[in-house]
Amino acid sequence: MKNEEIKTLSLDQLNARLKELKNELFNLRFSHATRNLANPLALRTVKREIARVQTAIREKQIMGGNDGNK
């Protein structure tokens, strides 16, 4: 998913996507540990997408005024 696509998602959709990506990363790590992972670069790709989603979530929190610091 590209940055432009990620930024168009709502906060709920971003949180759902983050949960999916974390589950995918877990499964990839498990496959890698058992030496069944066909493409080890998939780990890097998923980690980077997680970072993009987390960044978009944080940007939306800041723009909405829900930064948690009161």
URPE-V831592 format. One record per helix or strand of 3 or more residues. SS is the DSSP state (helix for helix, strand for strand). FROM is the first residue (numbers start at 1). LEN is the number of residues. If there is no record, write none. Layout:
ss = <SS	SS>
from = <FROM	FROM>
len = <LEN	LEN>
This chain:
ss = <helix	helix	helix>
from = <3	11	41>
len = <5	23	24>
